[in-house]
Amino acid sequence: MKTDVDKIAARPAGFKWLVLLLSPPALFVITIFLGRYYVPPDQVLAILGKNLLFLPIDPYWADSAETVILKVRLPRAIMAMLVGAGLSMSGASFQGMFQNPLVSPFILGVSAGASLGAAIGLMLSFSALGVQALAFVFGIAAVSTTYFLSRLYKVTPILMLVLSGMVVSAFFQAMLSLVKFAADGDNKLPTITFWLMGSLGSIGPDGLVIAGVPMILSMLGLHLVRWKLNVLSMGDREARSLGVNNELIKTIIIVCATVITSTSVAFCGIIGWVGQVIPHFCRMVVGPDHKALIPATMLAGATYLLLIDNLCRLFTSVEIPLGILTAVVGAPVFAWLLRKTKGGWN
């Protein structure tokens, strides 16, 4: 009897890619119409047509409706797709580089570093942009520390990267605990705790532009080196024998994945399990070839996080923190995928 994995794998390749390509835009369009503040569908279309396509439409809607569509739902939906796509691509790239399908984008300490930076900014009452900037800088600093700590004789062994990441993560987590211990328990500590749970609720047009540019450029970088990941996943010695500059490819992957992850954490908090679940699922759908896997994770990740974010903001009267739901959904799904695929790459 065929399992669910067998049924998915048996689908024609064209059908799989058609579903992957159509899912993000279809869900994106649906998302713009969804929300607790009801805007009639004809008004949504008219608002988008007037402001995005510059159609000559006389406004017949309330100003609040236009604000909700253009400054709340639209930036939030786009950011959800960017974060989902970026974290999934980063996870798949790291899994190929580390030759381990269980690796997450946070393995080098970026989440611990960015969380510490944000906690310091929140405790010192920085502006939203100041908190985001500090989180981004600390995330970059954490991964830079991991990278240079792992350097041995001008090379970067995979095992040393993993061990260095564990050390740096532990240190920054300890510093984060110290900041939380010193924070005001009535005001600052709840703010820090809620931020760490992850949310897209604070994303607006300005934040989308600031976060979107580095994320898109970094995703493009991962896309361009995806074919070399096939060689890199064979091991350092085999890759060097085939003429691949291991250190250069590793550096490009680490820089691009770090920028994506650090930006994501800085603007949205910690959103776990996306970079683990989606690459594993996509291997089941398109196979382990990174030339197909990286684009597939981009599309599937965008769809997945947009769906989860819709559940977060619509499921209950109070918005559920995004990081909680990604863990609640992601952990059981990941366990199911591991069981079905027996922890392998195929």
C-alpha positions, 0 to 999 in steps of 0.5 A: 500500500502506498504511503502519502510520501509515495503518492506525492513522489509519484506526481508528475514533475510538471504538476508539482511545479505548477502547484508550487508556482501558483500557491504563493500568488493565490494565497497572497490574493486571498490574504488581502481580502481577509481580516477582522476589519471587513472591507468589501471585495469590490472596495479592495480591488478598487483600492489596489487598482487605484494605488498600484495600477494607477487606474482612474477610480474615484474613491468611494471607500473610507480612508480607514479601509485604504489604510488597512489594505495598503499599510497593514495587510499588503506589507504584512503579506509581502513580509510573510512571504519574504521571511518564509521564502528566505528562512526556507532557502537558508535552511536548505542551503545550510543543510546542504553545506553541513550535509545534514537535513536536520540543520536550521538557519539558526545553527550559527548563533544568529537568533541568539545574537539578534535576540540579545540586540533586540532585548538591549534595545527594548530595555533601553527604550530605543525606537522601533527602528533602533531595536531592529538595527541593534538586533540586526547588528548583533545577529551579524556579530554573532555569526561573524564570531562563529565564523572566525572562531571556527577558522583553522589554518585558513580553512573552515571545517564543518564540525568546527562551524557547528561547535563554534555555533553552539558556543556562541549561541550559549554565550549570547543566550546567557547574556539574553537571560541576564538582560531579561533578569535585569529588565523591569518586570512590570514593563520591559520584561513582558515586551521582550518576552512578547517580541521573542515570540515572533510577530508580523504585526509591526510591519509597515511599508517603511519596514518592508522596504528596509527589510525587503531589499537585503533579503531579496538580494541575499535570496538571489545570492543563494539562488545563484550558488545553488548548483554548487551546493550539490558538490559541496554536500559531497564533502570538502575533499570531493568538492576540492577535487572537482575544482570548487572553491569551498571557502568562497562558496561557504562564505557566500552561503553563510553571508547570504543566510545570515543577512536573511535570518538576522533581518527576519529576527530583527523585524519579526522576532524568532520564527522557528521550524520554517527552515527545517520543515520546508526543505525536508518537505520539498526534498520529498516533492522535488528531490535532493538536487539543489538546483530544484530544491532551492527554488522549491523551498522559496515557493513553499516557504512563502506559502507556508508562512503566509498561511500560518500568519493568516491563522495567527491573526484570524484564528482567535480574537487576540493575535497568536504570536507567530513563533508559537504557531510555527512551533506547534505546527512545525514540530509534529509535521517535522516528526511525521516527515522524519518518520516517513522519510526515515531521516534521509535526503530522498 
